[in-house]
Amino acid sequence: MRRLRMRGFTLIELMVALVLLALIMSSAAPMVQMSIKRSKEQELRRALWQIRDALDAYKKAGDDGLVKKIPGQSGYPPSLQILVQGVENQRDPKKRKLTFLRSIPRDPFAPASETNADATWGKRSYASSFDDPQPGDDVYDVYSLSRETGLDKRPYREW
């Protein structure tokens, strides 16, 4: 009889083990959430850098005469799609296209229901102010449409 008792765990031992496991898991959950948010923030920084670099390259190409520039306009692209579709190189005799992005990166904080990556970004025209960004005839800058704040306590819209 004594041998049978020593073989298994009692109900109390199992309950204590489950409670300890639950405590460990609940303390690890915030760290996992922080790690996920940090990786999304890195992805946002990378996407903003890519788009802004492409916008600047388009502007420079216009200033250098590679892209047809309409007098009186800022020289920035009329949409983000132009950066992917490309524009005709004015100096190339074969009129090959200049492209500035392979694809438009998505805002990692945008809802998953947005299918078009272009629609996940807020766009600011050259004529609008920094404090109140508005779309216009061109795309001077992009920003996240997310209402969340980052780990550095700055809203993603201001990155």
Disulfide bonds with the S-S distance in Angstrom:
none
